[in-house]
Amino acid sequence: MTNERDPRNRLNDLDARAWTYALRSVISTAYPTRGAASLAHHLRRKHPSPKPPQLMAELIRFFTRRHGHILDPFAGVGGTLIASSLEERTAVGIDLSPEYATIYQAVCAELGIPPQTYLVADARHLLDLPAVHERPFDLILTDPPYAAMMARPKTGERRKRGRPQPTPFTTSPADLGNLPYHEFIRELSAILSSALQVLRPDGHLVVFAKDLQPTPEHHNMLHADLVVALRQIPGLEYRGYQIWHDQSQRLYPFGYPYTFVANQIHQFILIFRWRGE
Ligand SMILES: C[S@@+](CC[C@H](N)C(=O)[O-])C[C@H]1O[C@@H](n2cnc3c(N)ncnc32)[C@H](O)[C@@H]1O
């Protein structure tokens, strides 16, 4: 294997060795949460589920070249946007919440990086935003809510000491994180379908998904249902998934001492290629 970039490689700036490493099916990470290497984790952790910019950077390095252009319709406190800056790419982020936008600005100031374009808006109307039409995107990289996972009412079981408590992202009815499962999938598919209109042909859509616990009514494998829904979009090709194993997640004795309830210390990274309409 050579260390030089193959001239046929128009996707990224990686050589064969770095390309091969990027293809591992499980990305297992333990990023620092203190000090300069944490990339202002103390500010970003005010969001209920910030994505590590280091993880987003790895995906950005695979799916774009230097100076590539990235869209995140669910930007939060800017995991994708921070990574874009660190990797010398440009980005547009959208989020409903002005509070998360303010935290993102503070993170940029602390890290000494220029902020990317951050639009406080409802992603359901993203095509109305002039900034998304300025230049075609090479990559849509996003970490949407996972149906009503963060907003579910606290049951007696969940109130027990030591159990993680869900926090909604926002209280807005426009927040996809406040929608029931099947409605959530419909709305998310519609948003991503409209975002594809500003993605260049052969660009990629990379979406994080976390499964919910099964219920008697449904398996709740959100990642699988999302693949089924997104495969309905003409021109969008499902390429496969990687698993993000987050070593920072604590284990809880769910179900003890009666029955099996999985701790979910991983998320799915769903990868699609846009062939164009
Ligand atoms: C999982 S979080 C994203 C976290 C982000 N990756 C980060 O690093 O901070 C999902 C985000 O989607 C936002 N959101 C939910 N519904 C939205 C909508 N209709 N339009 C725009 N943003 C929305 C929430 O405010 C929340 O910040």
The ligand as an SDF file (V2000), in Angstrom:
LIG
                    3D

 27 29  0  0  0  0  0  0  0  0999 V2000
  -29.0060   15.0160   18.6560 C   0  0  0  0  0  0  0  0  0  0  0  0
  -29.1060   16.7480   18.6660 S   0  0  0  0  0  0  0  0  0  0  0  0
  -27.7530   17.2650   17.6700 C   0  0  0  0  0  0  0  0  0  0  0  0
  -26.4910   17.4290   18.4710 C   0  0  0  0  0  0  0  0  0  0  0  0
  -25.3330   17.9260   17.6540 C   0  0  0  0  0  0  0  0  0  0  0  0
  -24.8180   16.8630   16.7850 N   0  0  0  0  0  0  0  0  0  0  0  0
  -24.2110   18.4440   18.5330 C   0  0  0  0  0  0  0  0  0  0  0  0
  -23.0570   18.0650   18.3380 O   0  0  0  0  0  0  0  0  0  0  0  0
  -24.5130   19.2610   19.4000 O   0  0  0  0  0  0  0  0  0  0  0  0
  -30.5090   17.0860   17.6610 C   0  0  0  0  0  0  0  0  0  0  0  0
  -30.8250   18.5750   17.4960 C   0  0  0  0  0  0  0  0  0  0  0  0
  -31.9140   18.7230   16.5890 O   0  0  0  0  0  0  0  0  0  0  0  0
  -32.5710   19.9440   16.8990 C   0  0  0  0  0  0  0  0  0  0  0  0
  -33.8780   19.9240   16.2400 N   0  0  0  0  0  0  0  0  0  0  0  0
  -34.9650   19.1600   16.5190 C   0  0  0  0  0  0  0  0  0  0  0  0
  -35.9640   19.4230   15.6600 N   0  0  0  0  0  0  0  0  0  0  0  0
  -35.4980   20.3510   14.7770 C   0  0  0  0  0  0  0  0  0  0  0  0
  -36.0710   21.0080   13.6410 C   0  0  0  0  0  0  0  0  0  0  0  0
  -37.3340   20.7980   13.2470 N   0  0  0  0  0  0  0  0  0  0  0  0
  -35.2840   21.8970   12.9740 N   0  0  0  0  0  0  0  0  0  0  0  0
  -34.0110   22.1500   13.3700 C   0  0  0  0  0  0  0  0  0  0  0  0
  -33.4410   21.5750   14.4590 N   0  0  0  0  0  0  0  0  0  0  0  0
  -34.1760   20.6830   15.1470 C   0  0  0  0  0  0  0  0  0  0  0  0
  -32.5830   19.9500   18.4420 C   0  0  0  0  0  0  0  0  0  0  0  0
  -32.7110   21.2720   18.9380 O   0  0  0  0  0  0  0  0  0  0  0  0
  -31.2330   19.3020   18.7740 C   0  0  0  0  0  0  0  0  0  0  0  0
  -30.2480   20.2570   19.0880 O   0  0  0  0  0  0  0  0  0  0  0  0
  1  2  1  0
  2  3  1  0
  2 10  1  0
  3  4  1  0
  4  5  1  0
  5  6  1  0
  5  7  1  0
  7  8  2  0
  7  9  1  0
 10 11  1  0
 11 12  1  0
 11 26  1  0
 12 13  1  0
 13 14  1  0
 13 24  1  0
 14 15  1  0
 14 23  1  0
 15 16  2  0
 16 17  1  0
 17 18  1  0
 17 23  2  0
 18 19  1  0
 18 20  2  0
 20 21  1  0
 21 22  2  0
 22 23  1  0
 24 25  1  0
 24 26  1  0
 26 27  1  0
M  CHG  2   2   1   9  -1
M  END
$$$$
